[in-house]
Amino acid sequence: MLGTWLETPVWNDFARLQRELERLFDLAAPRGDIRGVVRGTFPAVNVVETQDNVLVYVFAPGIPPGEVEISLNKNLLTVAAERKTDLAGAPAEGEPQAQGYHRRERFHGRFRRIISLPEQIDPDKVEAVARDGIIQVTIGKREEAKPRKIEVKV
């Protein structure tokens, strides 16, 4: 009964409208443009908490580490940069210019990602190191936030 009801012309119209909207949004954000990526999801990050630190891993392959801007304001870490258009597919000298991509999945453009961190971080204990396209930001915790062992006296 439910299957028959969902196959009515009204639901077919909704499905057609959904397909048309998806097509229009695909045209508005060209493939390969970073604006086509869901806001706040690029670059990918992992946030790990240890006993002494909060570690943020920013996955930014192809972006020179010196061009990545990292700032910390209270407990908000901001990562911003620009991924330049790749030159893969650029013609060698004497070869004809390519007319376009058949497929382009590598995003380019400016991005800014804001990551909320735990309240117990110490903004004076921050270090960033880049290796193999991954930037590791280490933020120390305030001493009073670290767990401590309390001895029971007898």
C-alpha positions in Angstrom: 0.0 0.0 0.0 2.8 2.5 1.0 4.7 1.7 -2.3 1.7 2.5 -4.4 1.1 5.8 -2.5 4.8 6.8 -3.0 4.4 6.2 -6.8 1.7 8.9 -7.2 2.3 11.8 -9.6 2.9 14.2 -6.7 5.9 12.2 -5.5 7.2 11.9 -9.1 7.0 15.7 -9.3 9.1 16.0 -6.1 11.7 13.6 -7.4 11.9 15.5 -10.7 12.2 18.8 -8.7 15.0 17.3 -6.6 16.9 16.1 -9.6 16.6 19.6 -11.2 17.8 21.4 -8.1 20.8 19.1 -7.9 21.6 19.8 -11.5 21.3 23.6 -11.0 23.6 23.5 -7.9 26.2 21.4 -9.9 26.2 24.2 -12.5 26.6 26.9 -9.8 29.7 25.4 -8.3 31.9 24.1 -11.0 33.8 20.8 -10.3 37.2 21.5 -8.9 36.2 24.8 -7.3 36.6 24.7 -3.5 33.3 26.5 -3.2 31.6 23.2 -4.3 32.9 21.6 -1.1 30.5 21.6 1.9 31.5 24.6 4.0 33.7 23.7 7.0 34.8 20.3 5.7 38.0 21.3 3.9 40.7 20.6 4.7 40.0 17.4 6.7 41.2 17.5 10.3 41.6 15.1 13.2 41.5 16.4 16.7 43.1 14.2 19.4 43.2 14.8 23.1 46.0 13.4 25.2 46.7 13.8 28.9 49.0 16.8 28.3 48.0 18.2 24.9 45.4 18.6 22.2 46.7 17.6 18.8 45.1 18.9 15.6 46.1 17.2 12.3 45.3 19.3 9.3 45.5 17.3 6.0 46.6 19.9 3.4 48.6 18.1 0.7 49.9 20.3 -2.1 49.8 23.5 0.0 53.2 24.9 0.9 53.3 24.9 4.8 54.6 28.5 4.7 51.4 29.7 3.0 49.1 28.2 5.7 47.9 30.8 8.2 47.2 29.3 11.7 45.8 31.4 14.5 44.4 30.7 18.0 41.8 32.9 19.6 40.6 31.6 23.0 39.7 28.0 22.1 39.1 28.5 18.4 41.9 27.4 16.0 41.7 28.9 12.5 43.4 27.4 9.5 43.4 29.4 6.3 45.2 29.1 3.0 44.8 29.0 -0.8 45.2 25.9 -2.9 46.4 27.0 -6.3 45.0 25.5 -9.5 47.1 22.5 -10.2 49.3 22.4 -13.3 48.9 18.7 -14.0 47.9 18.5 -17.5 49.8 21.6 -18.6 51.3 20.9 -22.0 55.0 20.4 -22.5 56.8 22.8 -24.7 55.7 22.4 -28.3 52.6 20.5 -27.5 49.1 21.8 -28.1 47.1 23.4 -25.3 44.5 21.1 -23.7 40.9 22.2 -24.2 39.6 21.1 -20.9 39.5 18.4 -18.2 37.6 15.1 -18.7 37.5 14.9 -14.9 38.8 17.2 -12.2 38.4 16.2 -8.5 41.2 18.2 -6.9 39.8 21.3 -5.3 41.4 24.7 -5.5 40.7 28.2 -4.1 40.9 29.9 -0.7 39.6 28.2 2.4 39.2 28.9 6.1 38.5 26.3 8.7 37.6 27.1 12.3 38.0 24.3 14.8 36.6 24.5 18.3 39.0 23.1 21.0 38.5 22.1 24.6 38.5 25.0 27.1 41.5 23.7 29.1 44.1 24.5 26.4 47.0 26.9 27.1 47.3 29.5 24.3 50.9 30.1 25.2 51.9 26.5 24.4 51.3 26.1 20.7 53.5 24.6 18.1 52.9 23.7 14.4 55.0 21.2 12.4 54.4 20.2 8.8 55.4 16.9 7.2 54.2 15.1 4.1 51.2 17.4 3.6 50.0 17.1 7.2 50.3 19.9 9.6 50.3 18.9 13.2 49.3 21.6 15.6 50.1 20.8 19.3 48.4 22.8 21.9 49.4 22.2 25.6 46.8 22.0 28.3 46.9 24.4 31.3 48.5 22.8 34.4 45.4 23.0 36.5 43.5 21.1 33.7 45.9 18.1 33.7 44.9 15.1 35.8 46.9 14.7 39.0 47.3 11.9 41.4 46.1 12.6 45.0 47.7 10.6 47.7 45.5 9.3 50.4 47.1 9.7 53.9 46.6 7.2 56.6 
